[in-house]
Amino acid sequence: MKDALSNKFYILQPIKNKQSTAFTQYYKKHFKKKYYNGLYYKFPVRVQAITQYHMDGTVIQLPFTAEELEELEKEYIDKFMKKLWERFDIGSCYIEKDLRGVLKDYYEDKSWFFQYMLFKPCLLKIIEHYNIDLKETKVVIVDSNNKKIEFVLQYLVPELNYLTIVTDREEYFQDAIEIIYHTTGLLVELCQYPVQEPLSSTLVIFLDSGQYKLYSMFPENSFVMDLAFHPIKRDYLANRRKDLVIAYDLEIEFQGEQADKELVMEILTKDCWKINRFINKENSSITPGEMEELFKHYKIRVKTLKVLQKDKSVYIDN
């Protein structure tokens, strides 16, 4: 039987302070399998309505602490989560941080979307803060290996006189390069993976999460907007390339409040099919005009841009 919920977002959390009688503690200790099988069949999941960011949501509280879940077998967890998903028919939910390790198969960080949604205001912040003239800047884009790059190209191409794309999909870009040249006069160069020589660039738009060694190919004192920054890149950059200025993350405001990006994404993917498609389908894109309409509609703005400079995080506030 389904208890379908219809709110804008769902938060999955553990029980914080589990009160147990002496008998329950004894039973759990000596009859552990029966105890947890009983929880599965009784399914004492608590559901509570909440309002956040002026939107209605639901908190779903598991009958386990985070520590308990870490001790349970994966087979039991998967069985319990399958029942949870089927019971409430929610598709996805925001998983609180202390559950993400043990529920990693059910957790997906979608907050990278804001790097695209707010690409224009973030770029304008960098241009203004570091006094960059786009028309005089040699720009390199590291390919995303999907259609997401088209969004960046549509915004950037009219603003540039120099552009190089680093890619292993040369054939994919051939028609686009001809169209760009005939409509704007911009001659786009392609640079094939793996890169053999240092790139000639002042500003790099990095869309690939995996090609972290490319950082060694950027000229000294380059500016980098990394829309796919990853802990592996941070590890690689430790004690390397302290000359680079790397914009790698941002904090946002949503509906006039400082917001948790991942929770906002849970709301947006349920509320907007265009965002849901952009997130979940590699071969989908959105035009810059559509993206601007979306962040205006949802009242989303950049609060702080996080920049890595001389191996330290610097914050550029609005």
N, C-alpha and C positions, 0 to 999 in steps of 0.2 A: 504494500500500500504506500502511495506517495503522499508526502506532506509538502506539496509544491509551495515554494516561496516566490514572491514576485517583487521584491525590493531591488534597489539599485546596486547594492553590494552586499557581500557576505564576508564575515571575518571568522576564521577558524582559530580557536584558542584552546589551550589546555586548562584544566582546572588548576587554580593557583594554590589554594590551601585545602588539601583533601582531609576532611575529618573522618576518622574511622574508629569504630568501637573496638574494644579489646578482642571481642569475638571475631570481628571482620579481619583484624590484623592476624590473628591466629589462623583463621581459615585461609587467608591469602598466602600465608607463609607455608602451610603444610599441604594445601590443596590448590596450588597456584593455577594449574590448568583448568580445573573446575571453576575457580573464581573468575578467570577471564572469559571462559566460555559463557558463564552466566551473564557477564557484562555484555557480551556480544548479543545474546538472545533478548535480554531485557532492554538493551540499547538506551541507557539513561542519559541521552544527549539533551542538554539544555539549550533552549532557543529564546533569545531576547531581542526585542526590537530596539534600535537606537537611531538617533539622528546625528549626522556628522556632515559638515560642509553643506548644511541646509538640505540634505537628502536623507531619505529613509533607508536604513540598512538593517541587517540582522547579524547578531553574534551567535555563532554556534559553538557551544562549549563541550569539549570532549570529556568523558568521565575518567581521564587520566591526567596526571601531571606530566610535564615534559620529561622528567627523569624516569617515570614509569615507562613511557613510550620507548625510550632509548634501550630499555631492558627487554622489550618484547620482541618476539621473532617477526621477521619481515612478512612471513606468510600470514600471521594473525593480523598485522597492521593492514596489509593489502585487502584482506577479507573485510575488516572493519570499515576501511575507507570506501570500498566498493558499495557496501550497504549504505553508508552515509550519502554518497553521491546519488544512489538510486532513490533513497528515501526522500531526499529534499529536492532532487532534480535541478541542481544549481549549475552544473557544468564546470564551474571554476569558483575559486574564492581567494580572498587575501589570507595568507597563512602567517600567523605571528612569528616573529624572528626566532624565538626559542624552540619552535617546532620545525624550522626549515631544514635542519640537518637530518633529522630522522624521517622527515616527510619529503626528502629531496626529489623523489619521483613524482610528487604532486605539486611541486613548487616551480614556478617559472617567473623570472624577473622580466617584466615587460617595460620597466621604466626607461629603457633605452629609447623608447619612442619620443620622449621629450627632447632628445638631442636633435631629432628631425623636426618635430613640431615647432620648436623654438630656435631653429637654426638661424633664421634671419635676425631676430633680436640678439642672439649670442654673437653672431658675426659682427653686427653693428657695435656691440660693446667692445669687442677686441679691436676693431678698426679705430674706434674713438679713443680707447684707453692707451693704445700703443702707437697711435698716429700713423696708420697704414693707409696708403692710397691704392685701392684695388686696381685702378687702371694702370698703375706703374708696377704692380706686383706680379711676380712670376708664381702662379698658382699650380700646385700639383694635387690631384685627387687620386687617392689610393682606392681602387675599385672595391665595391661591396660584394661583388660576385652575384648580385641579383638586381632587380629593377629599382631598388631604393636609390641607387645612384642617379636615376633619372630625375628624381625630385631635386637633388642638389644641383644637377646640371641646369635644369630649367630656371632655377633662381640665379645661378652664378654667371652663366654664359653671357647675358646682356651687359654684365658689369666688367668684363675682363678684356684685356688685350693679349694675355699670355696664359695658356693652359696646357698642362700635360696630364694624361691619365695613365697611371701605372696599373697594368692589367695582364691577365693571361687569356683574355677574351677579345683579342684584336678583331676578329671577324664580326663579333657582336656590335662593335662600335663603328664599323666602316660606313654604313649608311648614315648614321647620326652625324659623323664628322663632316660628311659632304653637305648635309642639310645645314649644319651650323655655319659652315664656310660660306655657302651661297646666300644664307639669310642674314648673317651678321658680319661676315668678313673675318671672323676669328678662325685662325689656323690652329687646330688642336693636334698636338703630338701624342703618340702612343709610345709607352715604354713597357717592354715585355718583362714579365716575371721570368726568372729571378733577375733582379737588378744587379748589373755588373759594375756600374760606376756611380759615384755620388750624383744625386739629382740636383738640377739647377732650380732652386725654389726659394721663395721668401715665405710663402704661406702654404701649408699642407693641410688638406682635408682628408683625414684618415678614416675610411669607412670599413676597414677589414679588421676583425678582432684577432686574427691569427698571425698575420705577417709582422710580428713585433720586431724582427731583426731589421726591418726596413728603417727603423729609427737610426741605425748606424749610417744610412745613406743620405740623411738630410743635411743640408749645409749648416755651418755654424750660425747660431743665433736665429734660426728659423722659428716661425710661429706655427704651431700645430693645433688644429681643431680635431680632436680625436672623438668621433661619434661612436666608437666601439672600444672604449678603453676597458681593459681587463686586468685583473691582478697579475697575470703573467707578464703583461707589459710593464706594470709597476716594478715587478721583481727584476726584469731585464734592465730597466732604466736606473736601478739603484747603482750609484757610483759611476753611472755613464751619462753622457750627454746633458750635463748640468747647464750647458749653454742654451738649450732649447726652452722655449716658452710653450707649455702644453695646456690648452683648455680641455679638461677631461670630464667634468661633471657640473651639475647645476642644482640649485634648490629652487623650488617653484612656489608661487601663490596660486591658490585655486578658490574661486568664489570669495576672494578678499582675505583668505587665511593662508598662513604658511602651512604647507601640506606634505603628507607622506606620498611620495611619487607613486609607489607601488599600489597603495590603496586607491589613489586617484585613477590609476590605469585600470584597476578592477571595475571602477565605476564607468569609465569611458568605453571600455570594450563591450560592456553590456548595453550601454546607452546609444552607441553610434556604430552602425555597420561599416562605415568607411574606415574607422580606426581599427575595428576588429579585423577587417580584411587586410589592412596594411601590416598589422602585427602578425597575423597567422599565415599569410600567404607570401612566399618569397617573391613571386612574380606579380606583385601588385604594387602600385605606387599611387601618390596623390599629387595633384598640382600645387605649386606654391600658393595660388589663390585660394584653393579649397582649404589648405592647411591654415592659412591666416584666418579664414572665416571660422574654422573650428576653435582656434585658441581665443578668438574674440567672443564667440558664442559661449564658451565654457568659462570665460573670465580667468584664463590662465596666463601668467606672466612670469618672467625670470626674476627671482628675488636676488640670487647670488650666483655668480659664475665662479667655479673653482678652477684655479690655474696652478699648474706645477711649474715652479720657477726656482732654479738652483736647488733642486731636490726638496723644496718646501712648498706647501700649499699656500697660495695667495688667494684672497677672496675679493672679487670685484662686485661690489654691491650696486643695486639699482639707484 
